[in-house]
Amino acid sequence: MSIAYEQPLRGALHVPEGDGPFPTVVIAHGFKGFMGWGMFPWIADQLADAGFAAVRFDFSGNGVDAAGDFTDLEGFKANTLSREQQDLRALFDAIAAGADPFGGRCRPGRIGILGHSRGGGGVILYAAGDERVAAVVTLAGVAYASRFPPEARATAEAQGYFEVLNARTGQQLPVGLEYFRDAEQHDVQAAAAGLAQPLLLVHGTDDEAVSVTDAHLLQQATGGRAQLLEIGGAGHTFGAVHPFQGPTPDLERATGAVASFFAQHLAAEAAPA
């Protein structure tokens, strides 16, 4: 069952059948992503089928409207990692407070968090500062706050922004200078090193956007404490496309590992890691 809501951020809540509250997982999309992209509704449905309340949402500066179109390019340009961290805190606060529609459906404590690509780096940064996070998963997660080449920063310094092609829509998406400056305040690997929570890193060996090397760096940062699942031959979205054409074996394997990990660490009786 999926329940749409508009506050405090645009998103959707997927819950199992029956009476709650249920252990909860927050799903964060990545750069050029949005909550309705390809695999995210399917992943949320799978988590709900496994007994979790799954919350997928749009970061407030992702530039996408309710239909999934990039219509707010100024908003996209103004987005920063710090702004995304604020969005996550607002969402966690709403869940913890039992705000509508979370009350009675989402268990307010011991919440899991899942991030894809840049969202993977973002959830590591967030979990390092919020003890309400009980377990962390990255799908194709980044090990760096900014992965743009030096010339991108130079262009942004010169004209106030750097443009990135969205191959799906053909649009040039502006990344503002403030993003580059803000990224200097965030260190994903240092945050991973300080995580008290269990961490699962899921990454395809043929990821064309974020090398599996990033997963290795994150695991090394934790001193080997993080679990690493490498999926041989899988790409950045584990074979999923937009519009969604159904799950691939790689996506099914990744999502199964995610559900099992959260089942292990979000149980009501589980002690903090």
N, C-alpha and C positions, 0 to 999 in steps of 0.2 A: 504494500500500500504506500503510495506517495502523496504527501501533503505539501502543497506549495505555500510559501510565505514571502512577505516583502520586508520584514523587519527582523533584526537591524540591517541585514544584508539580503540581497536577492538570492534565493536558494530553494532547495527542496529537501524534505525530510522523508526518508524511507524507513518504515518500521515493520517489524514482523506482525503476523496475526496474533491476536491474544492481548492479554493485559500487560502493561508496562509497570514500572519503567524498565527499559532495556539498557544493557551496556552500550555505550555510544562511541561512534567513530566519526571524526570530522575529516572530510576529503578536500584537499587543497590542490587546485589546478596549477599549471605552470605558466611560463611566459608564452604569450599568444594563445593561451588556453582559456576555457570557460567551462562552467559547471555542466553544460549540456553537450560538450564535445564528445563525440564518438563513444568511448568506453566508459565514461564516468557514470551515466545512469545505470548501465549494466553492472558495473562494479558495486554500486550502491544497492541494487536489487539483490545481488549475490550475498552481500553482507547482511541485508535484512533477512534473506532466506536462512542465513546461518545464525540468526538470533540477535543481531545488532540493530540499533537505530543508527542509520547512516545519514549524515548531514553533508550534502554537497552544496557549494555556494560559489558565487562570483566575487572575487576581490573587487573592492569598490573602484579601483583604478584600472581595471582590465580593459575598459573601453568598449565592452560588448553590451548590447541592449538585451531585452528579454527574449528576443528572437534569435540571439546568437550572432548578430551582425556587428561589426566594428563601426559604430556610429559616433562614438565619443573619442575622437583621436586626441583632443586636448586633455581629456582625462587620462588616457593611456600615456601621453607625454609626461604628465605630472606624477605618475605613479613611482613609488620607491619601495624598497624592502621594508623600511620603517613603517610606511603606510600599511603595507600588508600585515606586518606584525600587529599594528593597531586593530586591523580588521579581525584578526584571529582572536585577540583579547576580547573584543566586543562580542564575538560569537560565543566564546567560552563563558563570559560573564552572563550572557543571556541563558545559556544552558544551565549554568550553576544556579541561576535565580529562578529557574522553572518558568521563564517567560513563555508566552504562547508562541509556537505550538509545542514547545519542548516539555512543559510540565506534564507529568504523568506518563510521558513516552520516553524521555531520555534520562538515564540515571545521571545525576549532577556531578558525581565524583568519579575518579579513575576513568578518564576519557582517553580513547585512543586517537591518534592523529596520523593521517596518511597523506603524503605529498608526492606529486609527480613532477619530475624535471626541476625547474627552478622552485616549484612548490616543495620539492623534497628538501632542498637546502633551507627553505623558509620554515618548514616544520621542525627541523633540527634546531634552528635558531630559537624558535618559539618555545619548544619543549625545555630548553636549557633554563628558561626563566619562569616556568609555570609548573608548579608541583601537582596541579590537577591533571596534567598529562601523565598517563600511566604506561603508555607504550607508543613507540614511534616506528613508522614504516616509510621507506622511500621507494618509489618506483622510478628507475632511471634518474635518480637524484643527483644534483650538482654538488661539487665539493668546494665551489668558489662562489662568492657573493656576486661577482661580475665575471662573465666569460667573454666579454667583448675584447677585440684586439685593441692595441694602443691607439691605432689611427681612429678608432671610433670615438674614444675620449677626446682626441685632438679635434675632430670634427665638431663634437658637441661643445667644446670650449670656444670654437670659432663662430658657430652659428646658433648655439643654444640647444641643439638637439642632433641626434644621429638617427638616420632612417634605416629600418630593417624591413625587408620584403616579407610579406605574408604570402607564401607560395599558394595557399589554399584560395585566397581571395584576390590576389594580385595587388593588394594595397601596400603602400609604403607606410609603415607604422613608426611614428616618431618616439624616440627614447630621449627624454630630457636630460640636460646637464645635471640636474639635481639627482637623478638616479645614480650617476657615476660618483658624485660626491658622497651621497648617502651610503653607497656600497662599501666605501672605505671604512665605515663604522662597524661592519659586520664581518665576522670570520667564521665560516661554516665549520671548518675543521676544528678550530678551537672549541666551538660550541659542542661538537660531537665528542671531543675529548673530555668535556666536563659533564656529559649527560649521566644522570643517575638512572634514567629509565632504560629498559631494554630496547634495542634498536635492531630492526631487520632491514637489510639493503637488498633490493631485488633489481637486477640489472641484466639487460641483454648483452651478449658478447659482441653482437654486430650493431650496437647502437650507433646510428649515423649522426646523432646530434650531441649526445653527451657520452664520451668514451667510458667504457667499463673501468678505465683507470680511475675515474672519480670515485667509484664504489670502493676500489682498493685503498685509495687515500683516506676515505672516511673510516673504513675498517681499521686501518693502521692508526688513525688518530685516536680510536677508542682503545688502543692497546690489544686489539683482537677480540674485544668483548662483543662487538656487534656481530650478528649473524649475517652472512653473505650468501645469497642465492644467485648464481649466475645461470642464465638461461641461454644455452647454446644456440647461436644463430638468430636470436631475437633482436628486433630493432627497438627504436625509441618508444614506440607505443605498442610493442608486443604484437604487431600485426594488425591492430585496430585502425580503422579509418573513420573519417567523418564525411557524410552521414554513416552511422554505424551499420555494418553489414553482418553483424553477428560475431561471436567470440572466435578467436583462433586457439589452437592448442597452447601456444605460448601464453596468451592472455589467461586462459583457464588455469594453467599451471601457476602463473604469478598470483592470480586472485585466490586460488586455493591455499597457497602458502600464506597470503595475507590473512585470510579468515582463520587459519589454524593458529597463527601467531597471536592474533588478538584473542582468540578463545583461550589461549594459555595464559595471557597476561591481564585480561580485563575481567576475569572471574571475580565476583563480589568478595569471595573469601581470600583472594590473592593478596599477599603482602607487598608493599612497595619494594621495587628492586633496589 
